[in-house]
Amino acid sequence: MAIPFTPIAVAAIRYGAVAAIAYAAARRARAQTVPPAAEAAMDRIPAGIRVGHAPGQMNATARWTRSIRLGTTGPGVEIDLGALARLRLRRIA
């Protein structure tokens, strides 16, 4: 029975392209310092997703925190993902 190599090759090319883009992005990334005010603002974001609006704009915040551990006493990592967003639409003449 023949093995269909076309689906396997398509998947390999797709994953290879994603890996190449990630590698190129990592090589181009430059080290930056994070301003303390921005770090403090990200720490003040409440857990969950919040969407609100003010006159002329829409605001959104999101925070997700998880701890992942290998085994009960194994090494672990804490993931803290926070995002701030603002959308402003203005009519121009």
C-alpha positions as a Markdown table, in Angstrom:
| # | Residue | x | y | z |
|---|---|---|---|---|
| 1 | Met | 0.0 | 0.0 | 0.0 |
| 2 | Ala | 1.4 | 3.4 | -1.0 |
| 3 | Ile | 1.9 | 6.1 | 1.5 |
| 4 | Pro | 0.4 | 9.5 | 0.5 |
| 5 | Phe | 3.3 | 11.8 | 0.7 |
| 6 | Thr | 1.5 | 14.9 | -0.6 |
| 7 | Pro | -0.4 | 15.7 | 2.7 |
| 8 | Ile | 2.7 | 15.1 | 4.7 |
| 9 | Ala | 4.8 | 17.3 | 2.5 |
| 10 | Val | 2.2 | 20.1 | 2.6 |
| 11 | Ala | 2.2 | 20.0 | 6.4 |
| 12 | Ala | 6.0 | 19.9 | 6.6 |
| 13 | Ile | 6.2 | 23.0 | 4.3 |
| 14 | Arg | 3.6 | 24.8 | 6.3 |
| 15 | Tyr | 5.3 | 24.2 | 9.6 |
| 16 | Gly | 8.7 | 24.9 | 8.1 |
| 17 | Ala | 7.5 | 28.3 | 6.9 |
| 18 | Val | 6.1 | 29.2 | 10.3 |
| 19 | Ala | 9.4 | 28.1 | 11.9 |
| 20 | Ala | 11.4 | 30.2 | 9.5 |
| 21 | Ile | 9.3 | 33.3 | 10.1 |
| 22 | Ala | 9.6 | 32.9 | 13.8 |
| 23 | Tyr | 13.3 | 32.4 | 13.5 |
| 24 | Ala | 13.7 | 35.5 | 11.4 |
| 25 | Ala | 11.6 | 37.6 | 13.8 |
| 26 | Ala | 13.7 | 36.4 | 16.7 |
| 27 | Arg | 16.9 | 37.3 | 14.9 |
| 28 | Arg | 15.6 | 40.8 | 14.1 |
| 29 | Ala | 14.3 | 41.6 | 17.6 |
| 30 | Arg | 16.3 | 44.1 | 19.5 |
| 31 | Ala | 16.7 | 44.2 | 23.3 |
| 32 | Gln | 14.6 | 47.0 | 24.8 |
| 33 | Thr | 14.0 | 48.3 | 28.3 |
| 34 | Val | 10.5 | 48.4 | 29.6 |
| 35 | Pro | 9.5 | 51.7 | 31.1 |
| 36 | Pro | 8.5 | 51.3 | 34.8 |
| 37 | Ala | 5.3 | 53.2 | 34.2 |
| 38 | Ala | 4.2 | 50.8 | 31.5 |
| 39 | Glu | 5.2 | 47.8 | 33.7 |
| 40 | Ala | 3.1 | 49.2 | 36.6 |
| 41 | Ala | 0.1 | 49.8 | 34.2 |
| 42 | Met | 0.2 | 46.2 | 33.0 |
| 43 | Asp | 0.4 | 44.9 | 36.6 |
| 44 | Arg | -2.8 | 46.9 | 37.5 |
| 45 | Ile | -4.9 | 45.2 | 34.8 |
| 46 | Pro | -7.6 | 43.0 | 36.5 |
| 47 | Ala | -7.9 | 39.3 | 35.6 |
| 48 | Gly | -10.3 | 38.5 | 32.8 |
| 49 | Ile | -11.5 | 40.6 | 29.8 |
| 50 | Arg | -13.1 | 44.0 | 30.2 |
| 51 | Val | -14.5 | 46.1 | 27.4 |
| 52 | Gly | -15.8 | 49.7 | 27.9 |
| 53 | His | -16.3 | 52.9 | 26.1 |
| 54 | Ala | -15.9 | 56.6 | 26.6 |
| 55 | Pro | -17.0 | 59.4 | 24.3 |
| 56 | Gly | -15.3 | 58.8 | 21.0 |
| 57 | Gln | -13.3 | 55.7 | 21.9 |
| 58 | Met | -13.6 | 52.1 | 23.0 |
| 59 | Asn | -11.2 | 50.5 | 25.5 |
| 60 | Ala | -10.4 | 46.9 | 26.3 |
| 61 | Thr | -8.2 | 45.1 | 28.8 |
| 62 | Ala | -7.4 | 41.4 | 29.1 |
| 63 | Arg | -5.3 | 39.5 | 31.6 |
| 64 | Trp | -4.7 | 35.7 | 31.8 |
| 65 | Thr | -2.4 | 34.1 | 34.3 |
| 66 | Arg | -1.5 | 30.4 | 34.6 |
| 67 | Ser | 1.1 | 28.2 | 36.2 |
| 68 | Ile | 2.3 | 25.1 | 34.4 |
| 69 | Arg | 4.4 | 22.5 | 36.3 |
| 70 | Leu | 5.9 | 19.2 | 35.1 |
| 71 | Gly | 4.9 | 16.7 | 37.7 |
| 72 | Thr | 3.8 | 17.7 | 41.3 |
| 73 | Thr | 7.2 | 18.9 | 42.4 |
| 74 | Gly | 8.9 | 19.4 | 39.0 |
| 75 | Pro | 10.1 | 22.6 | 37.4 |
| 76 | Gly | 7.4 | 25.0 | 36.4 |
| 77 | Val | 6.7 | 28.3 | 34.6 |
| 78 | Glu | 4.2 | 31.0 | 35.3 |
| 79 | Ile | 2.5 | 32.7 | 32.3 |
| 80 | Asp | 1.1 | 36.2 | 32.7 |
| 81 | Leu | -0.4 | 37.6 | 29.6 |
| 82 | Gly | -1.8 | 41.1 | 29.7 |
| 83 | Ala | -3.1 | 43.4 | 26.9 |
| 84 | Leu | -4.4 | 47.0 | 26.7 |
| 85 | Ala | -6.2 | 48.2 | 23.7 |
| 86 | Arg | -7.8 | 51.5 | 22.6 |
| 87 | Leu | -9.7 | 52.1 | 19.4 |
| 88 | Arg | -10.4 | 55.7 | 18.5 |
| 89 | Leu | -12.4 | 56.7 | 15.4 |
| 90 | Arg | -12.6 | 60.4 | 14.4 |
| 91 | Arg | -14.4 | 61.8 | 11.4 |
| 92 | Ile | -12.1 | 63.9 | 9.2 |
| 93 | Ala | -13.1 | 66.4 | 6.6 |
